[in-house]
Structure formats: structure tokens, C-alpha cells
Amino acid sequence: MSENIRENHRVSGFSKFDKQARRRWLLDHFLPGHDSGDFAFFDATNPDLQEVVDNFSENTLGNFPLPFGVAPNFLINGKVYAVPMVIEESSVVAAASSAAKYWLTRGGFEAEVIATEKLGQLHFRWGGHPDRRAALFPELERRLRHVTSGITARMETRGGGVRGMQWKHLPAVNEQCYQLLVRFGTGDSMGANFINTVLEAYATEIELWSSDSEQLNARERDLEVVMAILSNHTPNCTVRTWVRCPIEQMNLAGSGVDAADFVRRFCFAVDIARQDPYRAVTHNKGIMNGIDAVVLATGNDFRAVESAAHAFAAEGGTYRSLSRCRVVDGIFHFELTVPLALGTVGGLTRLHPLADIALDMLGRPSAEELMCVAAATGLAQNFAALRSLVTTGIQRGHMRMHLQNILSSLEATVTERKAATGFFDGRTVSHHGVRQYLEKLRG
């Protein structure tokens, strides 16, 4: 019986099915009790738009909607932004908006791009001696740059291109393991396709070099390319953002919390995240709530951004908070340094209609300006979360925002939603409490 089930659930040529056939196959074999309308309900009404979305990925069945929101009142480097955010987690947009409004009257956020270099790697096995690299590298580099001159010319006109390369030996992997580490500038594009195209051209040329260079002896002609691809570790593509304010102005309206006591507790909390990895992971997740939401809204790669940020947080061997806090001469300083490899041209930034709208909302920023906006949003999110943690606690605001999700899960009507929202205003929200309230209301 189990063999028949396994056989019946196998499929060949699935990627060649059209979307309707894919839906039918899934419904027949894996989704009893569902129908095609469960997928079609989320299809775009505009068929041209749906075709664009379908082509973003493979084997598509339907769309997976996420909320596209906005956090207004962000003052960044003297300019006010309405920041687009795509995220499903309750309270994130509200928290970012609250922090933006708080800092709007206290000088806003400042930000600066520290560097914009991205990295690519070509790994290969080579039979030569490591000490020969210095003598051989000039010819190899000249050949590599020459063979890709047609690829890099257009990027160079935009201030990018290949900025340097290094031939490294990696004996910890294998005595014959080597790496070509290449530094790139990619202008306003994220640059992944450009970097990978250049590196693959390098791979072809380095194999030709090993076979025809007159500088090489027989042993040195033993070369095998293993892989060529960009690195998402971008420690040289970083942005710093910060806020600062006299302690006496750090009041929390209506909270009854003393400004100096709030600052003391806030800095204490950040110091904990600088030293305790368990706290640091949650702390940085809050930062990434803000950054990822902007990255998604603008059609950038949030997985690459996440990977780079967490690698950066672990530099030095201990995972730490990405943000820092200090008080100097009565002035509160709160800052964040984070790697952000973003683009404002190419990829989904051009293809996704909402990403295009998001970039319009931001005034068609350069990649560097977008880095500043995303980083400031991450710092705002971090500030809002810590402000709640050291005062009222995180659950009060979070569960208030989560109330609507709980009501949806309990299939509350419009009338019930209105009544529940009023009832839980100022009260602690929990799934159990909301269910009990609805049962009483209905009974």
C-alpha cells in the first residue's frame, strides 16, 4: 500500500505543467478537501501583472500576499520620508512609526555610508607552490581584466567595476586550495548578476592561462576551477546611522518614567546585548524586522542582507548586538552599523510594481540613500522595542496589535471586532482572553 502511495505521488515533467495543471495535480495528490479556488482567490485581477509575478519564481501555484505598509515621519539626514515596509508581524510598522515620530522633534536620524564594496570569489585547485603567486599574479590579473573589459565597461562609467583582486592560499582546506578574492563596485545595482558574470569569465580565462602561459612549469599547469560566485558577506559595504539627544529631552510622554532613569535602563539593556549572545540574537532580530521590511518593499534580497548582518555581528568570535549606546557629557547616543548590499536599479526593483511604487515613495533614491533609509528604520525599530522592554514590557503593545489577528483566527464579525477592540483597550490581550470574551458576547 505504501509503495502504491509513493508511486502515485511521483511526477515527471512537473516544471513543464502550466499553472492550472500544477494546481490540479497538487489537489489530486496532496490537498484533499481543497479546490483550485483556494489558489485562484489570490490571483491578480490584471492578467499581465499575474504573468509578471508568475515569472519571478518556478512551479508557481498562486500568490502569497503580505501587507505593504508605510511608516511616516522619518527624518533622515534632514529629509522627511514615508518609509515603505513589507512585513506580516504585528506591531513592527507601528513601532517604527512611533520611534520615527519620537525622533522627529529631537533632530531625527543621521546616517552615512562607510563603504560600498562587494566581494566575489573564485576557488580553484592548483599544483604550484604558494611562493610563486607573487611572480605569476601580474600576468594573470592583466589577462583577467582584459578578458572582462567588455563586461565591466558599462559598470565603470557608473563608478563601479573591478576594484582589486587578491590571490589567496587556503591550506586549512587543502594544500592545493586557492582563492581569487575580487572587490567590486556596482553603482546603484545590487550587482549579483554582474559579479557572477565576471567571475565565470575569470574561471574560463584562468583555465586557459594554466594551459598556455609561458611562465608556468608542468606542475603549475595543474589547475582546476572548483566554483565562482559572489559572497554575501559584505563587511566593506556598510552604513552607520545614529540618533542623539540631551538626556533631559528623553522624556516619554504620559508614561511617568523619568528621562534619566529611562536612559540608564535603555543603555543597560543595550550593554547586555553587547555581551550576551542569547539576548543579542533577539536584539538583532528586532533590528532586522525594520531593515528586512524596507528591503522586501523595495525588491531587494532580504536573505542576503540577513546573512551579511549576522556574520558582521559575529566578527571577533562572539555574536554581539549590532547597535551601541552611550552617554557622553549628558548627551544620549544610540547608533547602528550594519552591512547593507542594496540596489535601486535592476532585478525586482524594476519588475515588481509595488517595489517600483516603494522607490517612488522614497524619491527614487540612489543605492547609498536607500542604505541610509533601511538602516535608520532598523535603528528606529530597535529603539522602539527597547523602549517598551525597559518600561511597559513588550507584550502590552505587541498583543494589542496582535488582537486583530486573534479575532481573525476566531472568525469574528465586523460588529464583534469593534466590540472586542473597545473592550481590550487598556486591557491585557491574550488568545484565551479574547476567545472567552467572544464566547460571552455570542452566548
Solvent accessible surface area in square Angstrom, and as a share of the most:
residue,aa,sasa,rsa
1,M,184,0.82
2,S,67,0.43
3,E,88,0.40
4,N,96,0.49
5,I,81,0.41
6,R,127,0.46
7,E,92,0.41
8,N,91,0.47
9,H,57,0.26
10,R,145,0.53
11,V,58,0.34
12,S,102,0.66
13,G,38,0.37
14,F,35,0.15
15,S,79,0.51
16,K,174,0.74
17,F,61,0.26
18,D,91,0.47
19,K,30,0.13
20,Q,87,0.39
21,A,23,0.18
22,R,25,0.09
23,R,3,0.01
24,R,139,0.51
25,W,42,0.15
26,L,33,0.16
27,L,27,0.14
28,D,113,0.59
29,H,56,0.25
30,F,104,0.44
31,L,50,0.25
32,P,117,0.74
33,G,87,0.84
34,H,101,0.45
35,D,86,0.44
36,S,48,0.31
37,G,35,0.34
38,D,67,0.34
39,F,40,0.16
40,A,43,0.34
41,F,164,0.68
42,F,90,0.37
43,D,41,0.21
44,A,29,0.22
45,T,142,0.83
46,N,77,0.39
47,P,103,0.65
48,D,101,0.53
49,L,60,0.30
50,Q,15,0.07
51,E,106,0.48
52,V,55,0.32
53,V,36,0.21
54,D,32,0.16
55,N,114,0.59
56,F,65,0.27
57,S,63,0.41
58,E,140,0.63
59,N,70,0.36
60,T,23,0.13
61,L,46,0.23
62,G,28,0.27
63,N,36,0.19
64,F,176,0.73
65,P,81,0.51
66,L,73,0.36
67,P,80,0.50
68,F,64,0.26
69,G,23,0.22
70,V,66,0.38
71,A,0,0.00
72,P,58,0.36
73,N,53,0.27
74,F,0,0.00
75,L,32,0.16
76,I,2,0.01
77,N,83,0.43
78,G,71,0.68
79,K,92,0.39
80,V,93,0.54
81,Y,15,0.06
82,A,40,0.31
83,V,0,0.00
84,P,0,0.00
85,M,0,0.00
86,V,19,0.11
87,I,23,0.12
88,E,115,0.52
89,E,55,0.25
90,S,18,0.12
91,S,24,0.15
92,V,2,0.01
93,V,40,0.23
94,A,42,0.32
95,A,22,0.17
96,A,0,0.00
97,S,25,0.16
98,S,49,0.31
99,A,0,0.00
100,A,1,0.00
101,K,135,0.57
102,Y,21,0.08
103,W,1,0.00
104,L,59,0.29
105,T,109,0.63
106,R,44,0.16
107,G,59,0.57
108,G,4,0.04
109,F,2,0.01
110,E,54,0.24
111,A,10,0.08
112,E,77,0.35
113,V,37,0.21
114,I,94,0.48
115,A,34,0.26
116,T,36,0.21
117,E,30,0.13
118,K,11,0.05
119,L,18,0.09
120,G,0,0.00
121,Q,45,0.20
122,L,0,0.00
123,H,26,0.12
124,F,1,0.00
125,R,74,0.27
126,W,0,0.00
127,G,2,0.02
128,G,6,0.05
129,H,91,0.40
130,P,32,0.20
131,D,116,0.60
132,R,81,0.30
133,R,63,0.23
134,A,87,0.67
135,A,58,0.45
136,L,0,0.00
137,F,34,0.14
138,P,85,0.53
139,E,39,0.17
140,L,0,0.00
141,E,42,0.19
142,R,148,0.54
143,R,40,0.15
144,L,0,0.00
145,R,92,0.34
146,H,136,0.61
147,V,65,0.37
148,T,2,0.01
149,S,57,0.37
150,G,68,0.65
151,I,65,0.33
152,T,6,0.04
153,A,49,0.38
154,R,182,0.66
155,M,10,0.04
156,E,95,0.42
157,T,115,0.67
158,R,113,0.41
159,G,54,0.52
160,G,12,0.12
161,G,1,0.01
162,V,19,0.11
163,R,96,0.35
164,G,8,0.07
165,M,21,0.10
166,Q,99,0.44
167,W,15,0.05
168,K,66,0.28
169,H,37,0.17
170,L,43,0.21
171,P,68,0.43
172,A,108,0.84
173,V,107,0.62
174,N,81,0.42
175,E,119,0.53
176,Q,60,0.27
177,C,19,0.11
178,Y,0,0.00
179,Q,11,0.05
180,L,0,0.00
181,L,32,0.16
182,V,0,0.00
183,R,87,0.32
184,F,0,0.00
185,G,1,0.01
186,T,3,0.02
187,G,35,0.34
188,D,54,0.28
189,S,18,0.11
190,M,36,0.16
191,G,9,0.08
192,A,30,0.24
193,N,126,0.65
194,F,30,0.13
195,I,1,0.00
196,N,37,0.19
197,T,68,0.40
198,V,0,0.00
199,L,0,0.00
200,E,106,0.47
201,A,24,0.18
202,Y,0,0.00
203,A,16,0.12
204,T,83,0.48
205,E,18,0.08
206,I,0,0.00
207,E,78,0.35
208,L,92,0.46
209,W,0,0.00
210,S,6,0.04
211,S,74,0.48
212,D,80,0.42
213,S,2,0.01
214,E,172,0.77
215,Q,85,0.38
216,L,10,0.05
217,N,80,0.41
218,A,91,0.70
219,R,155,0.56
220,E,3,0.02
221,R,90,0.33
222,D,60,0.31
223,L,23,0.11
224,E,87,0.39
225,V,31,0.18
226,V,95,0.54
227,M,105,0.47
228,A,20,0.15
229,I,88,0.45
230,L,25,0.13
231,S,19,0.12
232,N,59,0.30
233,H,69,0.31
234,T,4,0.02
235,P,36,0.22
236,N,63,0.32
237,C,1,0.01
238,T,6,0.04
239,V,0,0.00
240,R,63,0.23
241,T,0,0.00
242,W,36,0.12
243,V,2,0.01
244,R,119,0.43
245,C,4,0.02
246,P,38,0.24
247,I,35,0.18
248,E,131,0.59
249,Q,87,0.39
250,M,0,0.00
251,N,72,0.37
252,L,22,0.11
253,A,101,0.78
254,G,91,0.87
255,S,51,0.33
256,G,84,0.81
257,V,44,0.25
258,D,91,0.47
259,A,17,0.13
260,A,57,0.44
261,D,51,0.26
262,F,1,0.00
263,V,4,0.02
264,R,143,0.52
265,R,101,0.37
266,F,0,0.00
267,C,17,0.10
268,F,133,0.56
269,A,15,0.12
270,V,0,0.00
271,D,74,0.38
272,I,76,0.39
273,A,0,0.00
274,R,41,0.15
275,Q,126,0.56
276,D,52,0.27
277,P,51,0.32
278,Y,189,0.72
279,R,55,0.20
280,A,0,0.00
281,V,81,0.46
282,T,81,0.47
283,H,3,0.01
284,N,0,0.00
285,K,92,0.39
286,G,11,0.10
287,I,0,0.00
288,M,2,0.01
289,N,19,0.10
290,G,0,0.00
291,I,0,0.00
292,D,20,0.10
293,A,0,0.00
294,V,0,0.00
295,V,1,0.00
296,L,61,0.30
297,A,3,0.02
298,T,0,0.00
299,G,15,0.14
300,N,16,0.08
301,D,52,0.27
302,F,63,0.26
303,R,143,0.52
304,A,11,0.09
305,V,3,0.02
306,E,42,0.19
307,S,65,0.42
308,A,4,0.03
309,A,0,0.00
310,H,56,0.25
311,A,43,0.33
312,F,43,0.18
313,A,8,0.06
314,A,40,0.31
315,E,91,0.41
316,G,89,0.85
317,G,74,0.72
318,T,49,0.29
319,Y,38,0.14
320,R,78,0.28
321,S,2,0.01
322,L,12,0.06
323,S,0,0.00
324,R,128,0.47
325,C,16,0.10
326,R,113,0.41
327,V,63,0.36
328,V,68,0.39
329,D,141,0.73
330,G,34,0.33
331,I,55,0.28
332,F,0,0.00
333,H,33,0.15
334,F,0,0.00
335,E,25,0.11
336,L,0,0.00
337,T,35,0.20
338,V,0,0.00
339,P,1,0.01
340,L,0,0.00
341,A,13,0.10
342,L,2,0.01
343,G,1,0.01
344,T,10,0.06
345,V,77,0.44
346,G,34,0.32
347,G,50,0.48
348,L,68,0.34
349,T,7,0.04
350,R,164,0.60
351,L,80,0.40
352,H,55,0.25
353,P,56,0.35
354,L,76,0.38
355,A,3,0.02
356,D,54,0.28
357,I,86,0.44
358,A,0,0.00
359,L,1,0.01
360,D,78,0.40
361,M,66,0.30
362,L,2,0.01
363,G,50,0.48
364,R,123,0.45
365,P,6,0.04
366,S,48,0.31
367,A,5,0.04
368,E,82,0.37
369,E,47,0.21
370,L,0,0.00
371,M,3,0.01
372,C,13,0.08
373,V,0,0.00
374,A,0,0.00
375,A,0,0.00
376,A,0,0.00
377,T,0,0.00
378,G,0,0.00
379,L,0,0.00
380,A,0,0.00
381,Q,10,0.04
382,N,2,0.01
383,F,0,0.00
384,A,4,0.03
385,A,23,0.18
386,L,1,0.00
387,R,40,0.15
388,S,35,0.22
389,L,73,0.36
390,V,14,0.08
391,T,43,0.25
392,T,80,0.46
393,G,25,0.24
394,I,73,0.37
395,Q,104,0.46
396,R,153,0.56
397,G,25,0.24
398,H,48,0.21
399,M,28,0.12
400,R,121,0.44
401,M,83,0.37
402,H,56,0.25
403,L,6,0.03
404,Q,75,0.33
405,N,69,0.35
406,I,4,0.02
407,L,0,0.00
408,S,59,0.38
409,S,74,0.48
410,L,35,0.17
411,E,145,0.65
412,A,13,0.10
413,T,76,0.44
414,V,127,0.73
415,T,104,0.60
416,E,21,0.09
417,R,68,0.25
418,K,164,0.69
419,A,37,0.28
420,A,0,0.00
421,T,64,0.37
422,G,52,0.50
423,F,75,0.31
424,F,12,0.05
425,D,108,0.56
426,G,71,0.68
427,R,132,0.48
428,T,122,0.71
429,V,7,0.04
430,S,46,0.30
431,H,84,0.37
432,H,101,0.45
433,G,23,0.22
434,V,0,0.00
435,R,89,0.32
436,Q,98,0.44
437,Y,35,0.13
438,L,2,0.01
439,E,99,0.44
440,K,171,0.72
441,L,82,0.41
442,R,125,0.46
443,G,103,0.99
